[in-house]
Structures are given as structure tokens and as C-alpha cells.
Amino acid sequence: MGDIEATVEVSVEELIEANRKRADTYGLLSRLFRCEITPELLDELHGLRYRVSTGNTLMDEGHCQIATYLSGIWANTVTELAADYMRVFFGHGYDGHAAAYPFESVYASEKRLLMQDARDEVLALYRAAGLAKRDSWKEGEDHMALELEYMQILVLRTIDALQAGRQDEAYSLVKCQQSFMEDHIGAWAPLLCEQMRTFAKTDFYRGLANVTEGFLETDGRLIDELLGA
């Protein structure tokens, strides 16, 4: 029995470590979609190591694009990125096709309108999880940044449950992640990322599109594996 208990303990630690990496990635992606790059964040991004062999072609390409772009930063990089952020996500006016609008409703409704059923559905999920958006957040609840942050919170709660030995709770949380991936973020992220690649002028935001789509593809499969574990 001692050998079996040791195996279970290692397995739980591996699950915790895998989820820590997932939480970190969801948190960083959420920040990159939330608003423009600040000088402080640019320094942080410049110091990161970008894997060139993740097993996912889109992620590999995205990492290469971002790393290459950041290798050539100059005095006006923050301004250049701010302009591209606005170009990609806001365009020159709202007609449903002028930019890669980062709201699920735009991609889930026939007329590409904001504040539709998708927003109401994710808002209900946030409230059921005991979450509420900050007063400073003025955008819709189905913004990509908030959906990524929601996934991060679910993953962090999974880590807490695993550390406390609450296996059933951890399983339920991963099931929630699976449902949210299938019904929401995973269903519309590829459409958003395709639009991002269309409107972006910098390799940074083209790379962000590829990393985001590739990571969500990989994470969807990992969630299935976690449920099996």
C-alpha cells in the first residue's frame, strides 16, 4: 500500500504543476487582451523565454513572431503597439466587420451585435461562481480578457482543491472548464484570432492571435486528459 500511496501523491503534484502553468498562461493572455501594452509589461515580455517547440504549430509560430518582434524593440515600440491594439480591436468605427472585436456576442449573433445572449450566459456563469466585474471595467462581460480570466480563476480554484485533497471538487471545476471551453471561449476564439491576423500590422498581435488559438486548442485536449486523470 505504501507504493500505491506514493504514486498517488506524485500524480497529484503533477496535476498541480500542470494547472499552475495553465493558470499563468491564462493570466498573461487575459492581460494582453485587456488593454494596451505598458512600458513595464513590455520589459517583462522582453525578458520571457518563448518556446519554439510546444507540439502545436500555431503556438510555435506565434512564439516565434512575438520573440522576433520583441528582439527589435525601439523608442516608439509602446506607441506602435498601442496603435496596433486600437486598430485590431476597435478599428475605425463599429459595423461588425471593421475590426477583430473581442466580444463573444459579435461572433455568436447573426448580426454581429454586442450585448447579446452570449454576454448574458457568461454573466450568469460568473455570478454562479461568485464573481463580479470591477467597477473600473466598462466593457461587456463576454470580452475575451474576462473569459480568459474566468478560466484562470477556475484553474486556480482547481489547484486549491487538489492541494486540500478535495478531489471531487477539483473534478467538478475541471468539468466546468470543459463546458466553458466547448460552449464559449473555445467556440469563438478561432474566429476572433482569424480576424486579428487580418487587421494586425505588427507581428506582436499576429503572434498573439496564433498563441491564443494554439493554446486553447492544446488546453482543450489537456482538460480532457485531466478529467481522465
Backbone as CSV, one residue per row, in Angstrom:
resi,resn,N_x,N_y,N_z,CA_x,CA_y,CA_z,C_x,C_y,C_z
1,MET,0.826,-1.210,0.000,0.000,0.000,0.000,0.860,1.260,0.000
2,GLY,2.043,1.156,0.614,2.900,2.336,0.641,3.287,2.783,-0.753
3,ASP,3.561,1.832,-1.646,3.933,2.189,-3.016,2.773,2.865,-3.734
4,ILE,1.550,2.401,-3.511,0.374,2.990,-4.168,0.158,4.411,-3.687
5,GLU,0.284,4.645,-2.405,0.082,5.986,-1.862,1.117,6.959,-2.421
6,ALA,2.352,6.508,-2.579,3.394,7.384,-3.123,3.086,7.756,-4.555
7,THR,2.563,6.823,-5.335,2.222,7.097,-6.724,1.122,8.134,-6.823
8,VAL,0.115,8.006,-5.953,-0.994,8.972,-5.953,-0.478,10.357,-5.611
9,GLU,0.422,10.450,-4.625,0.936,11.748,-4.204,1.683,12.438,-5.348
10,VAL,2.538,11.690,-6.052,3.260,12.255,-7.186,2.288,12.706,-8.269
11,SER,1.267,11.907,-8.530,0.285,12.234,-9.546,-0.415,13.540,-9.230
12,VAL,-0.783,13.741,-7.980,-1.451,14.984,-7.585,-0.511,16.162,-7.765
13,GLU,0.744,15.997,-7.393,1.718,17.077,-7.564,1.892,17.423,-9.036
14,GLU,1.888,16.425,-9.889,1.995,16.675,-11.325,0.775,17.433,-11.833
15,LEU,-0.386,17.073,-11.328,-1.606,17.790,-11.721,-1.552,19.242,-11.266
16,ILE,-1.079,19.465,-10.062,-0.973,20.830,-9.538,-0.019,21.651,-10.390
17,GLU,1.133,21.071,-10.724,2.120,21.803,-11.536,1.570,22.105,-12.921
18,ALA,0.879,21.150,-13.523,0.290,21.381,-14.845,-0.730,22.506,-14.788
19,ASN,-1.503,22.544,-13.725,-2.517,23.585,-13.601,-1.905,24.945,-13.288
20,ARG,-0.788,24.961,-12.585,-0.106,26.235,-12.339,0.337,26.866,-13.661
21,LYS,0.881,26.039,-14.534,1.315,26.553,-15.839,0.121,27.063,-16.641
22,ARG,-0.985,26.335,-16.567,-2.203,26.764,-17.264,-2.689,28.099,-16.722
23,ALA,-2.712,28.243,-15.410,-3.185,29.479,-14.793,-2.307,30.659,-15.205
24,ASP,-1.001,30.447,-15.222,-0.078,31.522,-15.626,-0.356,31.967,-17.061
25,THR,-0.565,31.010,-17.948,-0.809,31.346,-19.352,-2.135,32.065,-19.516
26,TYR,-3.176,31.575,-18.876,-4.465,32.253,-18.963,-4.369,33.680,-18.426
27,GLY,-3.626,33.862,-17.340,-3.480,35.195,-16.769,-2.765,36.154,-17.698
28,LEU,-1.681,35.681,-18.324,-0.928,36.543,-19.239,-1.761,36.887,-20.474
29,LEU,-2.418,35.902,-21.056,-3.249,36.174,-22.232,-4.374,37.151,-21.892
30,SER,-4.977,36.988,-20.722,-6.038,37.906,-20.309,-5.513,39.331,-20.254
31,ARG,-4.327,39.500,-19.686,-3.744,40.839,-19.599,-3.473,41.425,-20.984
32,LEU,-3.021,40.620,-21.912,-2.688,41.129,-23.238,-3.934,41.534,-24.026
33,PHE,-5.059,40.907,-23.746,-6.303,41.292,-24.412,-6.998,42.454,-23.701
34,ARG,-6.677,42.675,-22.431,-7.431,43.640,-21.642,-7.189,45.083,-22.084
35,CYS,-5.939,45.433,-22.335,-5.619,46.808,-22.701,-4.247,46.860,-23.366
36,GLU,-3.821,48.067,-23.708,-2.566,48.233,-24.425,-1.360,47.817,-23.570
37,ILE,-0.247,47.593,-24.239,0.998,47.230,-23.574,1.603,48.460,-22.903
38,THR,1.945,48.324,-21.624,2.623,49.394,-20.899,4.137,49.198,-21.006
39,PRO,4.919,50.229,-20.718,6.374,50.044,-20.736,6.831,48.941,-19.785
40,GLU,6.187,48.846,-18.611,6.567,47.824,-17.639,6.279,46.421,-18.181
41,LEU,5.107,46.251,-18.794,4.767,44.947,-19.351,5.673,44.612,-20.534
42,LEU,6.028,45.616,-21.321,6.927,45.373,-22.446,8.268,44.837,-21.945
43,ASP,8.783,45.414,-20.870,10.040,44.925,-20.301,9.893,43.482,-19.834
44,GLU,8.753,43.179,-19.210,8.513,41.820,-18.732,8.443,40.828,-19.895
45,LEU,7.716,41.217,-20.931,7.580,40.343,-22.103,8.916,40.140,-22.791
46,HIS,9.725,41.185,-22.824,11.026,41.106,-23.475,11.946,40.137,-22.741
47,GLY,11.724,39.963,-21.439,12.575,39.088,-20.657,12.127,37.641,-20.611
48,LEU,10.970,37.345,-21.196,10.467,35.973,-21.178,11.178,35.104,-22.212
49,ARG,11.161,33.801,-21.966,11.671,32.840,-22.942,10.482,32.243,-23.684
50,TYR,10.555,32.231,-25.011,9.435,31.767,-25.825,9.791,30.426,-26.448
51,ARG,9.042,29.410,-26.093,9.306,28.059,-26.581,9.035,27.973,-28.082
52,VAL,9.930,27.349,-28.793,9.786,27.217,-30.248,9.300,25.829,-30.636
53,SER,9.148,24.948,-29.643,8.671,23.600,-29.928,7.712,23.160,-28.824
54,THR,6.433,23.482,-29.002,5.419,23.165,-28.000,4.582,21.951,-28.391
55,GLY,4.706,21.523,-29.642,3.847,20.466,-30.136,2.622,20.992,-30.844
56,ASN,2.449,22.316,-30.826,1.333,22.944,-31.519,1.892,23.951,-32.518
57,THR,1.567,23.776,-33.784,2.146,24.605,-34.839,1.804,26.078,-34.664
58,LEU,0.556,26.379,-34.318,0.150,27.773,-34.150,0.907,28.437,-33.005
59,MET,1.027,27.738,-31.878,1.765,28.298,-30.750,3.224,28.534,-31.105
60,ASP,3.815,27.578,-31.800,5.223,27.728,-32.182,5.412,28.951,-33.084
61,GLU,4.520,29.101,-34.052,4.613,30.250,-34.957,4.400,31.547,-34.199
62,GLY,3.416,31.546,-33.293,3.136,32.745,-32.522,4.286,33.145,-31.622
63,HIS,4.882,32.169,-30.951,6.035,32.463,-30.101,7.172,33.057,-30.924
64,CYS,7.403,32.499,-32.100,8.466,32.999,-32.968,8.182,34.433,-33.400
65,GLN,6.925,34.713,-33.774,6.551,36.060,-34.201,6.748,37.076,-33.079
66,ILE,6.292,36.731,-31.884,6.395,37.655,-30.754,7.856,37.862,-30.366
67,ALA,8.607,36.771,-30.275,10.014,36.882,-29.896,10.799,37.708,-30.909
68,THR,10.524,37.485,-32.187,11.216,38.247,-33.232,10.870,39.724,-33.140
69,TYR,9.584,40.009,-32.930,9.173,41.416,-32.806,9.858,42.070,-31.605
70,LEU,9.856,41.386,-30.466,10.423,41.971,-29.251,11.933,42.105,-29.319
71,SER,12.576,41.359,-30.198,14.029,41.478,-30.337,14.416,42.794,-31.001
72,GLY,13.439,43.460,-31.605,13.727,44.717,-32.288,13.037,45.913,-31.672
73,ILE,12.783,45.869,-30.354,12.085,46.997,-29.721,12.928,48.268,-29.829
74,TRP,12.224,49.402,-29.916,12.887,50.691,-30.065,12.108,51.721,-29.260
75,ALA,12.490,52.977,-29.367,11.935,54.024,-28.509,10.424,54.148,-28.629
76,ASN,9.881,53.875,-29.812,8.446,54.057,-30.031,7.657,52.745,-30.064
77,THR,8.231,51.684,-29.537,7.538,50.390,-29.580,6.220,50.426,-28.823
78,VAL,6.193,51.036,-27.647,4.951,51.103,-26.862,3.874,51.841,-27.637
79,THR,4.243,52.935,-28.288,3.287,53.702,-29.092,2.810,52.889,-30.291
80,GLU,3.743,52.206,-30.934,3.400,51.370,-32.089,2.424,50.262,-31.694
81,LEU,2.678,49.634,-30.555,1.803,48.568,-30.102,0.439,49.105,-29.670
82,ALA,0.414,50.269,-29.059,-0.862,50.866,-28.657,-1.721,51.162,-29.884
83,ALA,-1.090,51.672,-30.934,-1.820,51.962,-32.168,-2.354,50.681,-32.796
84,ASP,-1.553,49.608,-32.749,-1.998,48.351,-33.340,-3.103,47.712,-32.500
85,TYR,-3.020,47.857,-31.185,-4.083,47.351,-30.313,-5.418,47.995,-30.689
86,MET,-5.412,49.315,-30.851,-6.640,50.023,-31.206,-7.105,49.621,-32.600
87,ARG,-6.176,49.468,-33.526,-6.528,49.083,-34.896,-7.166,47.695,-34.918
88,VAL,-6.554,46.763,-34.185,-7.025,45.384,-34.207,-8.388,45.248,-33.556
89,PHE,-8.557,45.825,-32.366,-9.745,45.541,-31.577,-10.860,46.580,-31.686
90,PHE,-10.559,47.759,-32.221,-11.586,48.796,-32.312,-11.760,49.348,-33.718
91,GLY,-10.744,49.271,-34.541,-10.866,49.704,-35.928,-11.194,51.179,-36.047
92,HIS,-12.005,51.492,-37.043,-12.351,52.886,-37.318,-13.849,53.130,-37.185
93,GLY,-14.479,52.359,-36.348,-15.925,52.524,-36.192,-16.596,51.174,-36.189
94,TYR,-17.732,51.065,-35.533,-18.362,49.766,-35.353,-19.396,49.476,-36.433
95,ASP,-19.116,48.475,-37.274,-20.135,47.987,-38.207,-20.166,46.460,-38.194
96,GLY,-19.476,45.868,-37.198,-19.466,44.421,-37.078,-18.355,43.747,-37.848
97,HIS,-17.729,44.464,-38.796,-16.689,43.852,-39.622,-15.450,44.740,-39.737
98,ALA,-15.385,45.818,-38.972,-14.295,46.776,-39.118,-13.081,46.447,-38.269
99,ALA,-13.195,45.457,-37.395,-12.091,45.104,-36.525,-12.325,43.707,-35.959
100,ALA,-11.347,43.230,-35.204,-11.496,41.942,-34.512,-12.070,42.230,-33.127
101,TYR,-13.341,42.550,-33.081,-13.963,42.935,-31.812,-13.898,41.774,-30.827
102,PRO,-13.325,42.003,-29.641,-13.042,40.907,-28.710,-14.214,40.525,-27.809
103,PHE,-15.403,40.432,-28.395,-16.606,40.103,-27.643,-17.279,38.879,-28.260
104,GLU,-17.623,37.917,-27.438,-18.223,36.690,-27.949,-19.515,36.963,-28.704
105,SER,-20.310,37.917,-28.230,-21.605,38.199,-28.857,-21.468,38.525,-30.336
106,VAL,-20.379,39.211,-30.690,-20.185,39.608,-32.086,-20.090,38.372,-32.984
107,TYR,-19.511,37.305,-32.465,-19.294,36.105,-33.271,-20.410,35.076,-33.100
108,ALA,-21.218,35.260,-32.055,-22.288,34.301,-31.783,-23.652,34.763,-32.279
109,SER,-23.751,36.027,-32.709,-25.035,36.550,-33.192,-24.968,36.790,-34.696
110,GLU,-26.063,36.560,-35.382,-26.089,36.675,-36.841,-25.756,38.085,-37.314
111,LYS,-26.187,39.088,-36.573,-25.964,40.476,-36.984,-24.702,41.070,-36.380
112,ARG,-23.876,40.223,-35.708,-22.609,40.661,-35.124,-22.810,41.869,-34.208
113,LEU,-23.713,41.713,-33.261,-24.047,42.780,-32.323,-23.469,42.489,-30.946
114,LEU,-23.236,43.563,-30.187,-22.776,43.441,-28.817,-23.938,43.155,-27.873
115,MET,-23.596,42.688,-26.666,-24.563,42.534,-25.567,-25.721,41.623,-25.943
116,GLN,-25.413,40.488,-26.548,-26.436,39.531,-26.935,-26.467,38.350,-25.955
117,ASP,-27.049,37.235,-26.375,-27.252,36.088,-25.489,-25.942,35.591,-24.878
118,ALA,-24.874,35.596,-25.655,-23.597,35.092,-25.150,-23.151,35.875,-23.922
119,ARG,-23.347,37.178,-23.953,-22.979,38.001,-22.796,-23.808,37.622,-21.583
120,ASP,-25.110,37.422,-21.767,-25.979,37.055,-20.652,-25.591,35.696,-20.073
121,GLU,-25.206,34.776,-20.948,-24.855,33.432,-20.491,-23.574,33.439,-19.657
122,VAL,-22.542,34.144,-20.122,-21.297,34.152,-19.349,-21.472,34.955,-18.061
123,LEU,-22.295,35.999,-18.097,-22.562,36.763,-16.886,-23.200,35.871,-15.825
124,ALA,-24.132,35.019,-16.239,-24.777,34.090,-15.305,-23.753,33.123,-14.716
125,LEU,-22.805,32.677,-15.544,-21.771,31.767,-15.057,-20.859,32.458,-14.047
126,TYR,-20.480,33.709,-14.342,-19.635,34.452,-13.409,-20.329,34.590,-12.056
127,ARG,-21.605,34.972,-12.100,-22.349,35.179,-10.855,-22.512,33.877,-10.084
128,ALA,-22.734,32.776,-10.802,-22.868,31.473,-10.147,-21.572,31.073,-9.449
129,ALA,-20.447,31.553,-9.976,-19.142,31.271,-9.380,-18.769,32.281,-8.305
130,GLY,-19.684,33.224,-8.021,-19.428,34.236,-7.005,-18.531,35.354,-7.471
131,LEU,-18.523,35.600,-8.776,-17.648,36.619,-9.353,-18.455,37.803,-9.868
132,ALA,-17.839,38.967,-9.813,-18.447,40.178,-10.367,-17.338,41.036,-10.948
133,LYS,-17.632,41.726,-12.043,-16.591,42.553,-12.662,-16.359,43.805,-11.824
134,ARG,-15.145,44.308,-11.893,-14.793,45.522,-11.167,-15.519,46.729,-11.767
135,ASP,-15.760,47.729,-10.932,-16.435,48.946,-11.403,-15.637,49.640,-12.497
136,SER,-14.317,49.460,-12.475,-13.462,50.116,-13.467,-13.591,49.496,-14.850
137,TRP,-14.153,48.270,-14.911,-14.304,47.595,-16.201,-15.591,48.056,-16.871
138,LYS,-15.476,48.692,-18.004,-16.635,49.295,-18.671,-17.114,48.494,-19.883
139,GLU,-16.408,47.430,-20.226,-16.785,46.648,-21.398,-17.738,45.511,-21.010
140,GLY,-18.246,44.794,-22.010,-19.150,43.688,-21.761,-18.469,42.515,-21.094
141,GLU,-19.273,41.693,-20.419,-18.728,40.551,-19.698,-18.228,39.441,-20.614
142,ASP,-18.606,39.485,-21.880,-18.147,38.450,-22.813,-16.892,38.877,-23.562
143,HIS,-16.171,39.852,-23.034,-14.878,40.255,-23.589,-13.883,39.110,-23.407
144,MET,-13.018,38.912,-24.377,-12.049,37.826,-24.317,-11.204,37.895,-23.048
145,ALA,-10.824,39.087,-22.619,-9.998,39.207,-21.416,-10.696,38.627,-20.198
146,LEU,-12.007,38.874,-20.059,-12.738,38.360,-18.910,-12.966,36.860,-19.016
147,GLU,-13.196,36.358,-20.209,-13.387,34.916,-20.358,-12.088,34.166,-20.049
148,LEU,-10.969,34.727,-20.461,-9.679,34.125,-20.126,-9.429,34.190,-18.619
149,GLU,-9.785,35.315,-18.000,-9.602,35.456,-16.558,-10.496,34.477,-15.794
150,TYR,-11.695,34.268,-16.297,-12.606,33.294,-15.673,-11.990,31.901,-15.695
151,MET,-11.417,31.532,-16.832,-10.747,30.232,-16.909,-9.580,30.175,-15.929
152,GLN,-8.830,31.256,-15.818,-7.718,31.288,-14.872,-8.216,31.063,-13.445
153,ILE,-9.304,31.712,-13.087,-9.849,31.572,-11.733,-10.285,30.135,-11.476
154,LEU,-10.939,29.516,-12.453,-11.347,28.121,-12.291,-10.134,27.216,-12.100
155,VAL,-9.066,27.491,-12.841,-7.850,26.679,-12.720,-7.214,26.879,-11.341
156,LEU,-7.161,28.119,-10.869,-6.598,28.388,-9.546,-7.415,27.710,-8.449
157,ARG,-8.724,27.705,-8.609,-9.569,27.008,-7.640,-9.342,25.500,-7.695
158,THR,-9.052,25.002,-8.880,-8.726,23.577,-9.020,-7.459,23.248,-8.251
159,ILE,-6.458,24.117,-8.349,-5.209,23.912,-7.610,-5.482,23.881,-6.113
160,ASP,-6.271,24.833,-5.622,-6.605,24.870,-4.197,-7.288,23.571,-3.759
161,ALA,-8.212,23.088,-4.577,-8.936,21.854,-4.238,-7.992,20.660,-4.210
162,LEU,-7.080,20.583,-5.187,-6.128,19.483,-5.222,-5.198,19.517,-4.002
163,GLN,-4.749,20.716,-3.652,-3.837,20.844,-2.515,-4.525,20.452,-1.204
164,ALA,-5.840,20.690,-1.140,-6.591,20.364,0.075,-7.130,18.936,0.061
165,GLY,-6.857,18.205,-1.015,-7.322,16.825,-1.094,-8.784,16.686,-1.451
166,ARG,-9.382,17.760,-1.972,-10.801,17.718,-2.347,-10.907,17.299,-3.814
167,GLN,-10.731,16.030,-4.083,-10.646,15.525,-5.446,-11.960,15.717,-6.217
168,ASP,-13.081,15.479,-5.557,-14.372,15.624,-6.233,-14.608,17.070,-6.670
169,GLU,-14.213,18.002,-5.801,-14.360,19.418,-6.152,-13.459,19.784,-7.327
170,ALA,-12.229,19.262,-7.299,-11.307,19.529,-8.396,-11.872,19.000,-9.708
171,TYR,-12.427,17.810,-9.655,-13.021,17.213,-10.860,-14.164,18.083,-11.378
172,SER,-15.023,18.548,-10.480,-16.154,19.391,-10.882,-15.677,20.698,-11.512
173,LEU,-14.607,21.258,-10.984,-14.068,22.503,-11.530,-13.511,22.293,-12.936
174,VAL,-12.844,21.172,-13.144,-12.320,20.893,-14.487,-13.473,20.631,-15.452
175,LYS,-14.539,20.005,-14.981,-15.727,19.827,-15.819,-16.310,21.175,-16.212
176,CYS,-16.312,22.127,-15.289,-16.776,23.485,-15.607,-15.903,24.112,-16.685
177,GLN,-14.598,23.891,-16.590,-13.680,24.401,-17.607,-13.973,23.774,-18.961
178,GLN,-14.237,22.487,-18.959,-14.548,21.797,-20.208,-15.804,22.370,-20.850
179,SER,-16.831,22.581,-20.054,-18.089,23.121,-20.575,-17.890,24.531,-21.116
180,PHE,-17.126,25.350,-20.380,-16.902,26.729,-20.821,-16.065,26.754,-22.091
181,MET,-15.119,25.840,-22.189,-14.297,25.755,-23.396,-15.155,25.382,-24.597
182,GLU,-16.022,24.403,-24.424,-16.838,23.914,-25.536,-17.953,24.885,-25.913
183,ASP,-18.590,25.495,-24.920,-19.763,26.325,-25.175,-19.429,27.787,-25.444
184,HIS,-18.267,28.230,-24.978,-17.954,29.655,-25.081,-16.565,29.903,-25.659
185,ILE,-15.569,30.045,-24.833,-14.282,30.576,-25.293,-13.671,29.775,-26.442
186,GLY,-13.748,28.459,-26.373,-13.163,27.647,-27.437,-13.943,27.688,-28.731
187,ALA,-15.222,28.068,-28.641,-16.080,28.077,-29.825,-15.869,29.318,-30.686
188,TRP,-15.512,30.446,-30.052,-15.400,31.681,-30.841,-13.979,32.227,-30.947
189,ALA,-13.067,31.729,-30.114,-11.686,32.221,-30.171,-11.046,32.062,-31.553
190,PRO,-11.235,30.931,-32.258,-10.627,30.823,-33.592,-11.120,31.900,-34.560
191,LEU,-12.386,32.283,-34.447,-12.935,33.330,-35.313,-12.295,34.676,-34.984
192,LEU,-12.169,34.961,-33.696,-11.513,36.198,-33.281,-10.071,36.229,-33.753
193,CYS,-9.355,35.137,-33.557,-7.938,35.098,-33.922,-7.738,35.247,-35.426
194,GLU,-8.647,34.685,-36.201,-8.580,34.868,-37.650,-8.718,36.336,-38.016
195,GLN,-9.643,37.028,-37.362,-9.820,38.457,-37.605,-8.609,39.254,-37.132
196,MET,-8.026,38.859,-36.018,-6.829,39.545,-35.528,-5.713,39.489,-36.559
197,ARG,-5.531,38.325,-37.160,-4.477,38.190,-38.170,-4.764,39.069,-39.387
198,THR,-6.027,39.333,-39.648,-6.406,40.182,-40.778,-6.084,41.643,-40.519
199,PHE,-6.361,42.117,-39.302,-6.248,43.547,-39.019,-4.917,43.960,-38.418
200,ALA,-4.166,43.048,-37.825,-2.913,43.410,-37.170,-1.856,43.846,-38.173
201,LYS,-1.092,44.864,-37.800,0.027,45.334,-38.614,1.373,44.936,-38.016
202,THR,1.365,44.515,-36.763,2.609,44.091,-36.124,2.601,42.577,-35.921
203,ASP,3.794,42.007,-35.928,3.912,40.576,-35.654,3.562,40.257,-34.208
204,PHE,3.563,41.272,-33.339,3.203,41.007,-31.955,1.756,40.546,-31.866
205,TYR,0.837,41.282,-32.476,-0.576,40.914,-32.369,-0.955,39.773,-33.313
206,ARG,-0.226,39.634,-34.411,-0.411,38.412,-35.204,0.049,37.198,-34.405
207,GLY,1.155,37.377,-33.694,1.654,36.300,-32.854,0.713,35.993,-31.700
208,LEU,0.132,37.035,-31.100,-0.828,36.820,-30.016,-2.018,36.010,-30.503
209,ALA,-2.480,36.279,-31.711,-3.588,35.518,-32.283,-3.219,34.044,-32.395
210,ASN,-2.025,33.768,-32.895,-1.605,32.374,-33.069,-1.387,31.667,-31.739
211,VAL,-0.767,32.355,-30.784,-0.542,31.759,-29.476,-1.875,31.455,-28.787
212,THR,-2.801,32.408,-28.860,-4.094,32.223,-28.197,-4.849,31.042,-28.786
213,GLU,-4.949,31.006,-30.104,-5.682,29.913,-30.738,-4.994,28.565,-30.472
214,GLY,-3.681,28.548,-30.586,-2.946,27.311,-30.352,-3.043,26.844,-28.913
215,PHE,-2.937,27.777,-27.972,-3.019,27.399,-26.560,-4.394,26.834,-26.220
216,LEU,-5.453,27.460,-26.710,-6.795,26.974,-26.406,-7.044,25.602,-27.039
217,GLU,-6.486,25.375,-28.217,-6.560,24.037,-28.821,-5.904,23.001,-27.900
218,THR,-4.685,23.311,-27.480,-3.922,22.399,-26.637,-4.588,22.211,-25.282
219,ASP,-5.083,23.305,-24.721,-5.666,23.222,-23.394,-6.979,22.442,-23.411
220,GLY,-7.721,22.540,-24.498,-8.942,21.750,-24.603,-8.642,20.265,-24.511
221,ARG,-7.565,19.847,-25.171,-7.172,18.437,-25.108,-6.644,18.080,-23.717
222,LEU,-5.919,19.019,-23.106,-5.378,18.764,-21.768,-6.499,18.614,-20.745
223,ILE,-7.549,19.419,-20.891,-8.689,19.307,-19.984,-9.287,17.907,-20.051
224,ASP,-9.414,17.377,-21.255,-9.935,16.010,-21.411,-9.022,15.010,-20.695
225,GLU,-7.705,15.220,-20.799,-6.753,14.331,-20.132,-6.844,14.468,-18.608
226,LEU,-7.030,15.700,-18.134,-7.141,15.920,-16.687,-8.368,15.201,-16.125
227,LEU,-9.445,15.218,-16.873,-10.656,14.530,-16.410,-10.414,13.028,-16.349
228,GLY,-9.606,12.542,-17.258,-9.268,11.129,-17.222,-8.363,10.782,-16.053
229,ALA,-7.545,11.776,-15.635,-6.633,11.552,-14.512,-7.336,11.664,-13.171
